[in-house]
Amino acid sequence: MKIRQPIVTVCGHVDHGKTSLADALRGTHVQEGEKGGITQKISFTSYPIEQLKKACPLIEKSGIKLDIPGFLLIDTPGHAAFTNLRKRGGSLADLAVLVIDINDGIKPQTAEVINILKLNKTPFIIALNKIDNISGWRKLDSGLQKSIEMQPLKIKQIFDERYMTLIGSLNSYGFDADLFFNINDFTKKIALIPCSAKTKEGIPELIMMLCGVSQKYLANKLTLGKDAKGVMLEIKKEKSTNYIEAILYDGELSKNDEIAVASFEATPIITKIRILEEIMPLSPKFKPKNKVHASTGLRIQLVSKENILPGMPFVIYKNNKEEIEQKFKKEISENIKTDKHGIIAKADSLGSLEALLVLLKQQNISVVKAGIGNISKTDIISAKANLEINELDAAIVGFNVSVEEDAGAIKGKIRILTDDVIYKLIENIVEFRASKRKEIEKQRLMGLTTLCKLKILPQYVFRNTKPAIFGVRIEAGKLISNLNLINDKVEKIGRVKNIQSENKSVPEAKENMEVAISIPGVNFERQLKHKEFLYSNISSSQFKNFKKNKDLLTSNEIKLLQEIAEIQRKIKADWGM
């Protein structure tokens, strides 16, 4: 019985050293070439068993018998979307290395990754990276466990405090964890392996743990099937040629085979392979092949490359289009579930979109439509339908995508939020909805009446009466047509019939604007010449309602409410009420 090499994904929070750790595992220097030191795209590395044994003498010393042919390492950007690489029936990764900076602990992206791993039931171990950043830490040549135990007392106390804090944090996610050398049953506890990608301390122990856990707990899940199954990862352009980077996770694939690639909303794309290349061991280079076996990284050029989307599954085609179509539809519909109402979500790949939907659901945000690719004119039109139903849903979130030019031109009141870091995107949509909810509630509150304070501008009296037309400045709140006004004696003045700004009628005027207003039935000379301010007329019940909802008001509006209350109190006192 042949078994394939396990697929191992290296994941975690940005800047916690994922790529540096992957480099330490494979002995390369990818990190130095990354833009800004942050992984931009997924990369994979084939790590044969012979090289593993050379990199980790502990394997031979410990007497672990390895049947696995090696590992396929996937190094991912920090956001959880790439941890969500999936195949039919679960996660594409057989095992994950979650990288956590021991000095930083669990950060927002770490939490996202943990939730995705938990959701996909992906087994994982934790690399407690950057132990060399603990002030005073000394790298000893006596093995990791002894090195930890032989640190100076003060340094050992700092180390113990930090890893114990992390154990407590993991416990809140439902995971029991401990240092790897304290664990007997790795199915019950998550192993923590302290290490340093910089000094390479703990790297042999990390490799040994990967080998041991894979051999003991994954071997029966790694049986190699016959039929090719894989996932399209990325579409890349090299000079004038388009290539697709993919992972073959089961079976064998020949250059002469036809494959069926899933599409998002249409029938599968049936295509022949023009070029088939396999990733070389511990190298970023690819080598032409006539036949490849799982698990491995591929670079392929297809005869039909139109409409191929990142993250989509592919299988070998044997004139069974209907069967494949049903399987693909089930696979996509299982993971892309939408609601009757909600926002619109777009992402750059199937895995990204699935992760985005998971994280939106955790925030109780419904999604009415989900898709792969840039935000289009059609998405804007769909979102505009929400303006009349629920303004909270008049929004589009896009992860790692851009807005098409013709779409941006018609967006109107639709809120479009895009980001290439998924937790920032989630934060932004949550913040937008909270702000929008407050705005809607305030509109409802202001619909009952409006808070307003006007300063009369006596130098601008355009008509004395029938109606009185004069200038005012909005000192606080908002002025709207038909607003009833009172003076500082709580005497009714009249209703604002019209508002003009720059010789044009306007329905409203905001704080600090200077406008002309007309009030029928008022004689400016007799009633307003010696007055400085006018106020909106608020009933006792409306006043109580404003007071109850003061968290919806600005600081100026709250001051105005207090001023009106003080005026009313003085009038009542003068009248002995």
N, C-alpha and C positions, 0 to 999 in steps of 0.2 A: 504494500500500500504506500503510494507516494504521498508525501505531505509537502505543501508549499511553504514558502517563507512567510512568517507573520508580517502584517502591515502595521508599522508603528508610527503614530503621529506624535510629533513634538509640539506642544501647545502651551499657552499661558499668556500672562499679561505682557503688554508691550514694555520693552526695556528690562525685562526680568532675565534676559539672556538665552532665549530659545535657540537662536541661530548660532550663538557662540557655543552653546552646549552641543548642538548637533555637529558643529565643526570639531569640537573636542572628541566626540564619539567617532567621527569618520576621519579625523586628522587633516581637515582642509581649512581654508581661510576665507570662506564665503563672506563672513560678516564684514570684512574690510571693504569689500566691493559693493555692499548694499547701500542704496541711497539713504543718507541720513542715519545709517546704522540700523535701519528698521526693515525687516523683510517685506518686500513689495509683492512678491508672488509666491505661490506654492513651488517648492522644489522637492525632488525626491532623490534618494541615494540607495543603490543596491549595495548591501554589506554582506559578502559571502562568509560562511562559517570559518573558513581558514583564516581570514583577516580578523574575525572576532577573537579567535583563539590567540592570535599574535598580540592583539591589542589588550587582551585580558588574560594573563597567565593564571589568574585565580580559577579560571574554568577548569584547567588541567589539574591544578592543585586540589580543588574541591571534589574532583571525581565526578562531576556532572556529566552524564552521557547525553550528548545532543544529537537528535535526529533531524532537527530543523536545519534547512539548508542555508540559513542566514536570516537577514532582515531586509525589508524594504522600508527605509526611513522617510517619512514625509515631514518636512519642515514647513510650518504654516505661519502666516501673519497672525498677530495677536488676537484679532477679533474672533469671536466664537463661531462665526459663520463657517470658517474653514475647518473647525473641529467637527462641523456637522456634515462632512463629506459622507455620503450615504450610498449604500447599495440596497438591493431588495432584501428585506428582512432585518435591516439594522444598519449599524455603523460600518463604514468602509474599513475603518481601523480595527484591527484585532486587539490592539493594546495601545494605550496612550502614556506618554511621559509628560506629566504636568509640571512645568517649570515654575517654581515660586522663589522669589528672592527672600531668603531667610530674614533679611533686615526690614523688608517691606510688608511681608505677610500677604493676606488675601486682598487684592485690589478689584475694582469693578469688572475688568475683563476676566480675571481669575474666577470670579463668582459666575460669570456667564459660561465660561468653559466647564466649570464643575456641574452646572445645571444641565448643559448639553450632554456631557459624559453620563450623567445620572439618567437623563431621559433616554439616551440610546443604550444604556446598560453596558457601556464600554469599560472593561477593566482598565485600571490605571495605577501607575506608581508615581511618586512625587520626588522630583529632583530638587532638593533644597539648595539652590544655587547661591553663589557669592559668599561662602563662608569666609573667604579671604578678606572680605570687607569688614569682618568683625575686628574691631581695633585690638591689636596685640596677638591676633591668631598666628600660630606657627605651624607650618606644614612639616610633619614628621614622616620619616620613611618606614614607620612600623605598622602600616596598614591603617585604614580609616577608623576602625573601632578604637584601637589603642591610641591613635592620634587624638581622638576626641577626649578620651579618658585622661591623657597625659598633658592636656592644656593647663596653663596656670589656673589656679582656683578662681580668680576673678573672671577670666575669659570663659571658663567652663560654666560659671553661673550665668553669664550673659547668653551663652549658647543654649543652656537648658531653659532659660526663661523664654527665649524666642521660639524654640521648637515646641515647647509646652503650650504657649499661646496659640500657635498654629494648630496643634492637636485639638484645643478647645474650639477654635473656629470651625474646623472640619466637622467636629461633632454636631455643630448646629445645622450642618447640611445632611446629617444622618450617616456620617462615615466615622468609623473607629480607626484611628491611625496610630502608628508608633515607628520608632527607628527600626530599620530593617533587621538589625541583629538581635532585636528583642522579640521578633515574630516567629511563631512556629507554623501557624496556618495562614497562608497568604490569601485564602478565600474569605477570611473573616476580618482581616485588617489591611488597611492601606499602608504600604511600605514607604517610609521617608528615607531618602538617601542623601545625606549632606554631601555637597560637592562644590567644586570651583571650576568653571569652564576656563578660567584664566590660568590657574596653576596646575590644572588637571587632577587635583586631589579628589578622590571619590569617583573618578570616571571608570576605573576598572570595576569597582563595586557596583556601579550603575549598570554596566554591560553585563556583569554576572547576574544581577537581579532580572534584567530583561530576558536573558537566556533561561534562567531557572524557572521563572514564572511561565514563560512561553512553553517550555518543554513539559512542565508538570501539569499545567492547567489549560493549555490551548491545543496541545498536539492532536487531540481527537476532533478538534474543530477545523483543522487545517488540511483535511483530506482533499487531494487534488482531483477535481472533476475533469470531465473530458471536454465539455463544450465551453467555448470562450465566453466569458462575461467580464465586463469592465465598465469604467466610468470615464467620460470625457472631462478632463480637468480644465484645460485652457486652450484657447485658439491664439497662436502666436504667429507673428509675421517676421520672417527672416529674409532680408533683401526683398525680392519680389514674390517670394513663395509663402503661402499660408500652411503652417503645420498645426497639428493638434497634439498636445501632450495629454496622455491618458494613462490610466492604471488598469492593467489586466489583473483582476483579483481571483479568477478561477479559470481552469481549463487551459487549452493551448490554442494558439492563433497562428494561422499560416498566411503568407503574403497572398496566396491565391484564393483565400476565403472571401465570401461576401458577408458584410455585417449589417445589422439593423440598428439604427440609432434612434432613441426616443425623441419626439418633439413635444413641445409644451401643450399645444392644443390641436395638433393635426396627426395624421397617420405617420408611422415610423418612416425614417429615411433609409432606403435600401441602397447600399453603395459598395463598390469594390475598393480594394486597397491598392493605391499606386506605389507608395513607399512604406515599408515597415522597418522601424529602427528600435533598438532596445538600449536602455541606459547601461553604460559600462560600470563595472564594479568600482565603487569609491571614486567616481569621476562624474563631472557634469556633461560629459560627451556621450553621444549615441553612436551605435554601430549597426549597419544594415544587417537584417536577418531574414531568412526565409520562413523560420518558425520560431515562436517564443512560447514559454511556459509561465504560468502564474506562480507566485505573485511577482510582477515586474512593472517597471516604468517604461512607457512607450512614447515614441514620436512617430506619428503617422500622417501620411498625406492621402486624402481620399479622392476618388474620382468625382463624387458629388459632395461638395463641401458647403453648399448653400443651406442656410437655416440650422446649421449645427450649433447647439447652445452649450455653454459650459455647465458641467454638473450632470449632464444627461447620461443615463445608462446605455450601454450597447451590448448586443449579444450576436453570436454567429447566426447567419441566416440560412435556413434549410427549406426554402419554399413554404414557410409556415407563417405567413404575414399576419393572418387573422389571430392566431394563437399569441404571437409576439405582441400584437396591438393590444389585446386584452390584458396581458401581463403588464405592459408599460402603463396603460391607463390606470390599472389598479394601483401600481407602484406610486404613480404621481398623485393620484387622488387621495391615497392614504395619508400622504404627508403635506399636501397643499389643500387645506380645508378652509373654506371661506364662510362668511355669515350672510344673513339677509340684508343687514345694514352694516356700515362701517367705513373706514378710510380705505385708500388704495395703497398697496405696497408693491414696490418694484425692487429687483436686485439683479446682480450681474450673473448669477448662476443659480442652479437648482438648490444646491446646498446652502448658499447664502440666503435664498428666499425662505427655505424651511426654517433656518435659524432665526431669521427676522420675524417670522410668524410666531414661533415659539416664544420669543422675548416680548412681542407685542401682547400675546395672550396672557403672559405673566403680569402684565400691567393692566389687564382687563380692557384692552383696546381691540375692538372688533375690526375685521377686514372684510370688505365686500368684494374686492377684486384684487387678485395677485398675479404678477407676471414677471418674466425675465426680459431684461433689456432696458434701454433708456426710456425716460418719461416722455410719452408721446401726446399728440393732439387729442387722440381718442381717450387717453387717461384723464385729461383736463375736462373733456366733455362729460365723462362719467362722474367725475368729482363734482361738477357743477349741479348735477341732479340732487346732490346732498344739501345744497344751500337752502332748499325749501323744506327738506325733511328734518335735518339736524345739522346746524352749522359746525358742531364739534367734529363732524365727519367730513367736512369740506376741506380735506387735506390729503396730500400725497407724500408718502415717505419713500425715499430712494436710497438704497445702500449700494455704494460703489458704482453708481450710474450717473449720467448727466441728463439735462433737460434739453430736448430737441428744440431748435430755434423757433419753429412755427408753433410749438406748444407754449413756450414762454411768452409769446406775443399775445396769447388769448387767455392767460391764466386768471386775469381779473381778481376776484376776491378769494380764489383758491390758494391755500397756503401750501407751498412746496418746500419740503425739508429734505436735504440730501447730505450725506456724510460718508466718508470711507472708513470711519471707525464706528462700529455698530452700537456700542454703549452710549456714545455721544448722540447718535441719531435717536435712540430710545429716550434719552434724557430730554432732547429737544421736543419730541412729540408730546411727551408727558407734560412738559412745561407749557407748550402751546395750548394743549387742551385745558389745563388748569386756568390759564389766562383767559381763554375763550369762554370757559364756563362762567368765570367771574364777570366778564364783559356782558354775556347774555343775561345774567342775573341782574346786573346793574341796569341794562336796557329795560328789563321788565319793571324794575323798581322805579326808574325814571319815567317809564310810561305812565305811571300813576300821577306823577307830577315831576317838576324839574327844580333842582336847587339852582338859584341864580342870585347874584348881587350885581347891580348896575351902578356905575358912577355917572351922574348926569354931567354932560359937557355943555355948560350954559353958553359958551361962545358959538355953539352950533345949534341955533334954534331956527328952523326953516319955515315953520308955520306955528302960529300961536294956538289955533283951535280949528276944529271941524275938518280933519282930525289934527291934534297936536303932533308936529313932526320935529324931532330934535336928536342930537347926537348923544351916545352913551358909550362907555367902555365897560366890557364885561370883566369885573374884578375877580369873580369866582364862579364856578359852576358853568352852566351853559344856557344860552338864551334861545328859545324856540318860539315860533309863531303861535298865537293864541294863548300865550302864557299870561296868567292873571298876576298883576303886580300890586304891592302895598308899599307904603312909605315907612319911615322910622317910628311912626305913631300907630302902626298896624292899621292904618286907614286904607281902604280899598281905593286904588287909583284907576285901574281899568285893564283892559285886555290888549295885548300887543297884536295889532292887525297885520303889520308888515315889517320886514327887516330888510335894509338895503346896505350892501357893501360894495364900494366902488361903483355906485350908480346901477347896481344889479340887485334884483330881489333874491334873497337867499332864505332857505327854510330854517337855518340855525346859525348861531355865532358862538365861537368858543372863547375860553379864557384869554384875556389881553387883547382881543379884537376891539376895534372902534367902528361902530356902525350907526346908521340912522334908523330910528324906529317911529312908527305912527301908532297913536292911541286915540280912538274915537271917544268923544264925550269928555275930553280933558281940556282945560284952559291952562296952558303952560304958565302964563304970567301970574295967575291967581293961585294955582295949586302947586307948582313945581319950582318957581323962580328961586325960592330960598331953601330948597331941598338939595342935599348932596347925593344921597343914595336911595335906590329903590330895590325891593326884594321880591322874590317869588312868594306868592301867597300859599302857605302850607297849613293844612288843617291839623288838628291835634292827632288824629289817627295816622295821617301821613308822616307827621313828625316822629311818632313812636316807631313807625315802620323804618324810617331812615336810621333812627337811633339803634334799632335792633340789627340793622344790616350795615353798620358803620364800617365793617371790614371791606366793604365794596367801594367805599368813598375815598377820594384823595385827601391829603392833609388839609388842603385849602377848603374842600367841601365840608370837612368836619368842623373847621374853624367857623365857616359860614353858618352851619347848623347851630353851633354854640352861640353865635352872634344873634341869630334870629330868636333863639330861646331866651337870651338875655333881654332883648327888646320886649318880647312878650311878657317877661317877668316884671320888668319895670312898669309897663303899662298897667298890668294887673295891680301892682303895688300902689301906683298913683290913684287908681280908682277904688282902692280899698278892697280888692277882690282876693 
